[in-house]
Amino acid sequence: MTPSTPRLVVAAPSSGSGKTTVATGLMAAFAARGLAVSPHKVGPDYIDPGYHALATGRTGRNLDAYLCGPELVAPLFLHGARGCDIAVVEGVMGLYDGAAGEGELASTAQVAKLLGAPVVLVVDASAQSRSVAALVHGFVSWDPQVRVGGVILNKVGSARHEELLREALESVGVPVLGVLRRAPLVETPSRHLGLVPVAERRGVAVDAVAEMAALVAGGCDLPALERLARSAGAVPGGSAPWTPDFSPTHDHPTRSAERPDQGLARSAEGQRGDGAARPAGEAKPRIAVAGGPAFTFSYAEHTELLTAAGAEVVTFDPLHDEELPEGTAGLVIGGGFPEVYAAELSANKPLRAAVSELAERGAPIAAECAGLLYLCRELDGSPMCGVLDATARMAQRLTLGYRDAVAVGDSVLAAAGTRMRGHEFHRTVVEPGAGAAPAWGIRGRERRVEGFVQRGVHASYLHTHWASEPGVARRFVERCRTS
């Protein structure tokens, strides 16, 4: 039987219309009604899922058709939505905006079609009245395969303003499912890379989510929104939920050219990457994953893949923990905001020394973006771990965008020639930008190499989603087991 979790997508004509407020508030309002809510975010964003998790009590998950491929969107959705009563998917940018130059790829509209989910369009009505009908009509008619099931009007000024908007929208035939008044009710502080992550403002974030829930519950027709979600039917294509298992019956799509050692991605659980049986009771390698306020960017599937590959995953906080977890055989340092905490990270000399010593031993270390900065000699003049002969500093220019990458050489993460898609999102510069053995070659118009591979270290600005190439996790765990 094809799974048919009730679901809807919260989208908007453009960024800044109020998607995050509405989506997060709707998740929290549904949860308050006793529903088990599955939260999702279109695109690579790490921060919004943190607020979604607060709203629902469940892990916020990303659905990115560029990073993972369109074929994995429905399986990853079903994996996250397993056992839930309803799912809410927050869109990205404008409804039809996707990867630059790639048509609809990675757009909210594409994800809505892949999921067979109705769309709720959040419209900033603050500077319009009758024109709202033309705007909504355009979004409804642009792609007939996208079903816009209703509109939520945001930043409405008065009862008269609402009356004019509703009157105009009657001709479009799209129901108004909510009206939110213009008021600075919800504080969601931002800085150079967007909203401040939940981990840095937990108490305030809890209050903000509660305010979002009250705003949505007071201004939206929750029963009608739930009925719309239940009208979705079965997920198209008969997709089965994604699984982190590595058994032959759960083979995963891959973008890589087949290479001999990529059999690691297809080994049965309980087997070594070379196909040899794993001895019963063999100890699991302990992999330490950086967390805490400075390192908040990670995809839940990474930990699930590492665990399924046979690792014991333990988190630690580089701001406060002066030692790596006992018995650490490998280290994963994801993205975040080390630039905000450079002084505190630098002051934790015992941990910096432990990371440097682990690297000297040749232990596998995977570092993305913030992790790359932490491994440098210094960040804005503050000493870091000194694993890489490079310095990092804040810059004026934001680097943002999807990347098509290929592994330049063999590393603890990938064999040479492995293709992966990634995402860059930073306002820092590392000098030099690549080591003698770079991590990735960037394809397309912007041909360059970037990142560092040395001994067991793979460090890069590129954020990747390992579900697209599960052999990455398997390879890393096996290197942790044997290093």
C-alpha positions as CSV (number, residue, x, y, z in Angstrom):
1,M,0.0,0.0,0.0
2,T,1.4,3.4,-1.0
3,P,1.9,5.7,2.1
4,S,-0.5,8.6,2.2
5,T,0.5,10.8,5.2
6,P,-1.7,13.9,5.3
7,R,0.5,16.8,4.2
8,L,0.7,20.3,2.9
9,V,3.4,22.7,1.7
10,V,3.6,26.3,3.0
11,A,4.9,28.5,0.2
12,A,5.0,32.2,-0.8
13,P,5.4,34.4,-3.8
14,S,8.8,35.5,-2.5
15,S,11.2,35.4,0.5
16,G,10.1,37.6,3.4
17,S,6.4,36.9,3.1
18,G,6.2,35.1,6.4
19,K,6.6,31.4,5.5
20,T,8.7,30.5,8.5
21,T,6.3,32.2,10.9
22,V,3.3,30.5,9.4
23,A,4.9,27.1,8.9
24,T,6.4,26.9,12.4
25,G,3.2,28.3,14.0
26,L,1.1,25.8,12.0
27,M,3.3,22.9,13.1
28,A,3.0,24.0,16.8
29,A,-0.8,24.6,16.5
30,F,-1.4,21.2,15.0
31,A,0.8,19.6,17.7
32,A,-1.2,21.5,20.4
33,R,-4.3,19.8,19.0
34,G,-2.8,16.4,19.8
35,L,-1.5,15.6,16.3
36,A,1.9,14.0,15.7
37,V,3.4,16.5,13.3
38,S,6.3,15.7,10.9
39,P,8.3,18.9,10.1
40,H,10.1,19.4,6.8
41,K,12.0,22.2,5.0
42,V,12.6,22.5,1.3
43,G,16.2,23.3,0.4
44,P,19.5,23.1,2.3
45,D,18.7,25.4,5.2
46,Y,19.8,24.2,8.6
47,I,18.3,26.8,10.9
48,D,14.5,26.7,10.2
49,P,14.4,22.9,11.0
50,G,15.6,23.7,14.5
51,Y,12.5,25.9,15.1
52,H,10.4,23.2,13.5
53,A,11.8,20.7,16.0
54,L,10.8,22.9,18.9
55,A,7.3,23.3,17.5
56,T,6.7,19.5,17.0
57,G,9.1,17.6,19.3
58,R,10.3,15.7,16.3
59,T,13.5,16.1,14.2
60,G,13.3,18.7,11.5
61,R,14.3,17.3,8.1
62,N,15.3,18.8,4.8
63,L,13.9,17.9,1.3
64,D,16.4,19.1,-1.3
65,A,16.0,17.9,-4.9
66,Y,19.4,19.3,-5.9
67,L,21.5,17.8,-3.1
68,C,19.8,14.5,-3.0
69,G,18.1,14.2,-6.4
70,P,14.4,14.3,-7.1
71,E,14.2,10.6,-6.8
72,L,15.0,10.8,-3.0
73,V,12.5,13.6,-2.1
74,A,9.5,11.3,-1.5
75,P,11.5,8.5,0.2
76,L,13.1,11.0,2.6
77,F,9.8,12.6,3.3
78,L,8.2,9.2,4.1
79,H,11.1,8.3,6.3
80,G,10.6,11.4,8.4
81,A,6.8,11.2,8.4
82,R,6.7,7.6,9.5
83,G,4.1,7.3,12.3
84,C,2.9,10.9,12.1
85,D,-0.7,12.1,11.7
86,I,0.2,15.1,9.5
87,A,3.2,16.7,7.8
88,V,4.0,20.3,7.2
89,V,6.6,21.3,4.6
90,E,8.0,24.8,4.7
91,G,9.1,26.0,1.2
92,V,12.1,28.0,0.2
93,M,12.3,31.5,-1.5
94,G,9.4,32.0,-3.9
95,L,7.2,29.1,-4.9
96,Y,8.7,28.6,-8.3
97,D,12.3,29.7,-7.4
98,G,14.9,26.9,-7.6
99,A,18.6,26.2,-8.4
100,A,19.9,29.0,-10.6
101,G,19.8,28.1,-14.3
102,E,18.2,24.7,-13.5
103,G,14.5,25.4,-14.2
104,E,12.2,24.1,-11.5
105,L,14.9,21.9,-9.9
106,A,15.0,22.3,-6.1
107,S,12.0,24.7,-6.1
108,T,9.2,24.4,-3.6
109,A,6.9,23.8,-6.6
110,Q,8.9,20.8,-7.7
111,V,8.9,19.3,-4.2
112,A,5.1,19.8,-3.9
113,K,4.6,17.9,-7.1
114,L,7.0,15.1,-6.1
115,L,5.0,14.7,-2.9
116,G,1.6,15.3,-4.4
117,A,1.0,17.8,-1.7
118,P,-1.4,20.8,-1.8
119,V,0.2,24.2,-1.4
120,V,-0.9,27.0,1.0
121,L,0.3,30.3,-0.3
122,V,1.4,32.9,2.3
123,V,0.9,36.4,0.8
124,D,2.3,39.6,2.2
125,A,-0.7,41.8,1.7
126,S,0.6,44.9,3.5
127,A,0.9,47.1,0.4
128,Q,-1.9,45.9,-1.8
129,S,-5.7,45.3,-1.9
130,R,-7.4,44.3,-5.2
131,S,-4.0,43.4,-6.8
132,V,-3.7,40.4,-4.6
133,A,-6.2,38.6,-6.9
134,A,-3.8,39.1,-9.9
135,L,-0.9,37.9,-7.9
136,V,-2.6,34.8,-6.6
137,H,-4.1,34.0,-10.0
138,G,-0.7,34.1,-11.5
139,F,0.7,31.6,-9.0
140,V,-2.3,29.4,-9.3
141,S,-2.2,29.2,-13.1
142,W,1.5,29.2,-13.8
143,D,1.9,25.4,-13.4
144,P,-1.4,23.4,-13.4
145,Q,0.4,20.5,-11.7
146,V,0.9,22.6,-8.6
147,R,-2.3,22.6,-6.6
148,V,-2.7,25.8,-4.6
149,G,-5.4,24.8,-2.1
150,G,-5.6,28.1,-0.2
151,V,-4.2,31.4,0.8
152,I,-3.1,32.9,4.1
153,L,-3.0,36.7,4.0
154,N,-0.2,38.1,6.1
155,K,0.4,41.6,7.5
156,V,-3.2,42.7,7.0
157,G,-3.8,46.2,8.3
158,S,-7.4,46.4,9.4
159,A,-10.9,44.8,9.1
160,R,-11.6,47.0,6.0
161,H,-8.3,45.9,4.4
162,E,-9.2,42.3,5.0
163,E,-12.7,42.8,3.5
164,L,-11.1,44.3,0.3
165,L,-8.7,41.4,0.0
166,R,-11.3,38.7,0.5
167,E,-13.6,40.4,-2.0
168,A,-10.8,40.5,-4.6
169,L,-9.9,36.8,-4.1
170,E,-13.5,35.6,-4.6
171,S,-12.9,35.9,-8.4
172,V,-9.8,33.6,-8.2
173,G,-11.6,30.7,-6.5
174,V,-8.9,30.0,-4.0
175,P,-10.2,30.0,-0.4
176,V,-8.7,32.3,2.3
177,L,-7.6,29.9,5.0
178,G,-6.1,32.5,7.3
179,V,-5.6,36.2,8.0
180,L,-2.8,37.5,10.1
181,R,-2.8,41.1,11.2
182,R,0.2,43.4,10.8
183,A,1.9,43.4,14.2
184,P,5.4,42.9,15.4
185,L,4.3,39.9,17.6
186,V,7.1,37.4,16.9
187,E,10.7,38.2,17.5
188,T,13.1,36.0,15.4
189,P,16.5,37.6,15.6
190,S,18.7,37.4,12.6
191,R,22.4,38.1,11.7
192,H,24.8,37.6,8.8
193,L,23.6,34.2,7.7
194,G,19.9,34.4,8.7
195,L,17.9,33.5,11.8
196,V,19.9,32.8,15.0
197,P,19.8,29.0,15.6
198,V,17.7,27.6,18.3
199,A,20.7,26.2,20.1
200,E,22.0,29.7,20.7
201,R,18.7,31.1,22.1
202,R,16.8,28.2,23.5
203,G,14.6,30.0,26.0
204,V,13.8,32.9,23.7
205,A,13.2,30.5,20.8
206,V,10.7,28.5,22.8
207,D,8.8,31.7,23.5
208,A,9.0,32.7,19.8
209,V,7.5,29.4,18.7
210,A,4.7,29.7,21.3
211,E,3.9,33.2,19.9
212,M,3.9,31.8,16.3
213,A,1.5,29.1,17.4
214,A,-0.8,31.6,19.0
215,L,-0.7,33.9,16.0
216,V,-1.6,31.1,13.6
217,A,-4.2,29.4,15.8
218,G,-5.9,32.8,16.3
219,G,-5.9,33.8,12.6
220,C,-6.1,30.6,10.6
221,D,-8.8,28.0,10.0
222,L,-7.0,25.0,11.4
223,P,-9.8,22.5,10.7
224,A,-9.8,23.6,7.0
225,L,-6.1,23.4,6.8
226,E,-6.2,19.9,8.2
227,R,-8.9,18.9,5.7
228,L,-6.7,20.3,2.9
229,A,-3.7,18.2,4.2
230,R,-5.9,15.1,4.3
231,S,-7.0,15.6,0.7
232,A,-3.4,14.9,-0.5
233,G,-3.9,11.1,-1.2
234,A,-1.1,8.7,-1.9
235,V,2.5,10.0,-2.5
236,P,3.1,9.7,-6.3
237,G,5.2,6.9,-7.7
238,G,4.7,4.3,-5.1
239,S,7.8,5.4,-3.2
240,A,8.9,3.5,-0.1
241,P,10.5,5.3,2.9
242,W,14.2,5.9,2.7
243,T,16.3,3.8,5.1
244,P,19.8,4.2,6.3
245,D,20.3,0.4,6.1
246,F,23.0,-0.9,3.8
247,S,21.4,-4.2,3.0
248,P,21.1,-5.2,-0.7
249,T,17.4,-4.8,-0.5
250,H,17.8,-1.2,0.4
251,D,20.2,-0.1,-2.3
252,H,20.3,3.7,-2.8
253,P,20.5,5.8,-5.9
254,T,24.0,7.2,-6.5
255,R,25.5,9.9,-8.7
256,S,29.0,8.4,-8.7
257,A,30.7,6.5,-11.4
258,E,31.0,2.9,-10.2
259,R,34.4,2.3,-8.7
260,P,35.8,-0.8,-7.0
261,D,35.7,0.6,-3.5
262,Q,32.2,2.0,-3.8
263,G,31.0,-1.5,-3.0
264,L,31.2,-0.1,0.6
265,A,27.9,1.6,-0.1
266,R,26.3,-1.7,-1.0
267,S,27.6,-4.0,1.7
268,A,25.1,-5.8,3.8
269,E,24.9,-4.6,7.4
270,G,27.1,-6.9,9.4
271,Q,29.6,-7.2,6.5
272,R,32.9,-5.4,6.0
273,G,33.2,-2.9,3.2
274,D,35.4,-5.4,1.3
275,G,32.6,-8.0,1.6
276,A,34.3,-10.0,4.3
277,A,32.1,-11.1,7.2
278,R,32.4,-8.9,10.3
279,P,33.3,-10.9,13.4
280,A,30.5,-11.3,15.9
281,G,30.8,-8.8,18.7
282,E,33.4,-6.6,16.9
283,A,33.5,-3.2,18.7
284,K,31.8,-0.3,17.1
285,P,34.1,2.6,16.3
286,R,33.2,5.7,18.3
287,I,32.7,8.7,16.2
288,A,32.5,12.1,17.9
289,V,30.2,14.7,16.3
290,A,30.6,18.3,17.2
291,G,27.5,20.1,18.5
292,G,26.5,22.9,20.8
293,P,25.9,26.6,19.9
294,A,29.0,26.9,17.6
295,F,28.2,23.8,15.5
296,T,24.5,23.6,14.8
297,F,24.4,22.6,11.1
298,S,23.8,19.0,10.4
299,Y,21.4,16.7,8.6
300,A,19.7,14.0,10.8
301,E,20.4,11.4,8.1
302,H,24.1,11.7,8.6
303,T,24.0,10.3,12.1
304,E,21.5,7.7,11.1
305,L,23.8,6.6,8.2
306,L,26.9,6.4,10.5
307,T,24.9,4.4,13.1
308,A,23.6,2.0,10.4
309,A,27.1,1.6,9.1
310,G,28.2,0.3,12.5
311,A,29.4,3.3,14.4
312,E,28.7,4.5,17.9
313,V,27.9,8.2,17.5
314,V,28.6,10.5,20.5
315,T,28.1,14.3,20.5
316,F,30.3,16.8,22.2
317,D,30.4,20.6,22.6
318,P,33.7,22.3,21.5
319,L,32.8,25.4,23.5
320,H,32.8,23.5,26.9
321,D,34.2,20.0,26.6
322,E,37.9,20.0,27.2
323,E,38.4,16.4,25.9
324,L,37.1,14.4,23.0
325,P,34.8,11.6,24.1
326,E,36.8,8.7,25.4
327,G,37.8,6.2,22.7
328,T,37.1,8.6,19.8
329,A,38.2,6.9,16.6
330,G,36.8,9.6,14.2
331,L,35.5,13.1,14.2
332,V,32.7,14.9,12.3
333,I,32.6,18.7,12.6
334,G,29.7,20.2,10.6
335,G,28.6,23.7,10.0
336,G,27.6,26.5,12.3
337,F,29.0,29.8,13.5
338,P,32.5,29.5,14.9
339,E,33.1,33.1,13.8
340,V,30.7,34.2,16.5
341,Y,32.4,32.0,19.1
342,A,36.0,32.3,18.0
343,A,37.3,33.6,21.3
344,E,35.6,30.9,23.3
345,L,36.7,28.1,21.0
346,S,40.2,29.5,21.1
347,A,40.2,29.6,24.9
348,N,39.4,25.9,25.0
349,K,43.1,24.9,24.5
350,P,42.8,21.4,25.8
351,L,40.2,20.4,23.2
352,R,42.1,22.2,20.4
353,A,45.2,20.1,21.4
354,A,43.1,16.9,21.5
355,V,41.8,17.6,18.0
356,S,45.3,18.3,16.7
357,E,46.6,15.1,18.2
358,L,43.8,13.1,16.7
359,A,44.6,14.4,13.3
360,E,48.3,13.7,13.8
361,R,47.4,10.1,14.5
362,G,45.8,9.9,11.1
363,A,42.3,9.4,12.5
364,P,39.4,10.2,10.1
365,I,38.1,13.7,10.4
366,A,35.3,15.1,8.2
367,A,34.9,18.9,8.5
368,E,32.4,21.0,6.6
369,C,32.4,24.8,6.5
370,A,32.5,25.7,10.3
371,G,34.5,22.6,10.8
372,L,37.0,23.7,8.2
373,L,37.4,27.1,10.0
374,Y,38.0,25.3,13.3
375,L,40.8,23.2,11.8
376,C,42.7,26.2,10.5
377,R,45.6,27.8,12.3
378,E,43.5,30.8,13.2
379,L,40.1,32.4,12.7
380,D,40.0,36.3,12.7
381,G,43.3,36.2,14.7
382,S,42.1,33.7,17.3
383,P,44.2,30.5,17.4
384,M,42.2,27.4,16.3
385,C,43.3,23.7,16.1
386,G,46.2,24.2,13.6
387,V,45.4,21.0,11.8
388,L,45.5,22.9,8.4
389,D,48.1,25.3,7.3
390,A,45.5,27.9,6.5
391,T,43.9,31.0,8.1
392,A,40.3,32.1,8.1
393,R,38.7,35.5,8.4
394,M,35.3,37.2,8.0
395,A,34.7,38.7,4.6
396,Q,32.3,41.3,3.2
397,R,30.9,39.1,0.5
398,L,28.4,36.3,1.1
399,T,29.2,33.1,-0.8
400,L,26.0,31.2,-1.5
401,G,24.8,28.6,-3.9
402,Y,24.6,25.0,-5.1
403,R,27.8,23.3,-6.4
404,D,28.4,20.3,-8.6
405,A,31.5,18.7,-7.2
406,V,33.8,15.8,-7.9
407,A,36.4,14.2,-5.5
408,V,39.8,15.2,-6.8
409,G,41.5,12.3,-5.0
410,D,40.9,9.5,-2.6
411,S,39.9,10.5,1.0
412,V,38.3,9.1,4.1
413,L,34.9,10.2,2.6
414,A,35.1,9.4,-1.1
415,A,37.1,7.7,-3.8
416,A,38.6,9.9,-6.5
417,G,36.0,10.6,-9.2
418,T,33.0,10.4,-6.8
419,R,30.5,13.1,-7.8
420,M,28.4,14.8,-5.2
421,R,26.3,17.9,-5.1
422,G,26.7,20.4,-2.3
423,H,25.9,23.9,-1.1
424,E,28.1,26.8,0.0
425,F,26.8,29.3,2.6
426,H,29.4,31.4,4.3
427,R,30.7,34.9,4.8
428,T,34.3,33.9,5.6
429,V,37.4,33.3,3.5
430,V,40.1,30.6,4.0
431,E,43.6,31.3,2.6
432,P,44.7,29.3,0.8
433,G,41.4,28.0,-0.5
434,A,42.8,24.6,-1.2
435,G,45.6,22.4,-0.1
436,A,48.2,20.5,-2.1
437,A,45.5,17.7,-2.2
438,P,42.2,19.5,-2.6
439,A,38.9,18.0,-1.4
440,W,36.7,18.8,-4.4
441,G,36.8,20.1,-7.9
442,I,33.9,22.4,-8.6
443,R,32.3,21.8,-12.0
444,G,30.3,24.0,-14.3
445,R,30.9,27.7,-15.0
446,E,33.0,28.2,-11.9
447,R,35.7,25.6,-12.4
448,R,38.1,25.5,-9.4
449,V,39.4,23.3,-6.6
450,E,38.7,23.8,-2.9
451,G,39.2,22.2,0.4
452,F,41.9,20.0,2.0
453,V,42.7,16.3,2.1
454,Q,45.7,15.3,4.2
455,R,46.1,12.0,6.0
456,G,42.7,11.3,7.6
457,V,41.4,14.8,7.2
458,H,38.7,15.9,4.7
459,A,37.9,19.6,5.1
460,S,35.8,21.7,2.8
461,Y,33.4,24.6,2.6
462,L,30.9,22.3,0.8
463,H,27.9,21.1,2.7
464,T,26.7,17.7,1.4
465,H,23.8,15.5,2.1
466,W,25.1,11.9,2.6
467,A,21.8,10.3,1.8
468,S,22.6,11.0,-1.9
469,E,25.8,8.9,-1.6
470,P,25.5,6.6,1.4
471,G,28.9,5.1,0.6
472,V,30.4,8.2,2.1
473,A,29.2,7.2,5.6
474,R,30.1,3.6,5.1
475,R,33.6,4.5,3.9
476,F,34.1,6.9,6.8
477,V,33.1,4.3,9.4
478,E,35.3,1.6,7.9
479,R,38.3,4.0,8.0
480,C,37.5,4.7,11.6
481,R,37.4,1.0,12.3
482,T,40.8,0.4,10.7
483,S,42.8,3.6,11.4
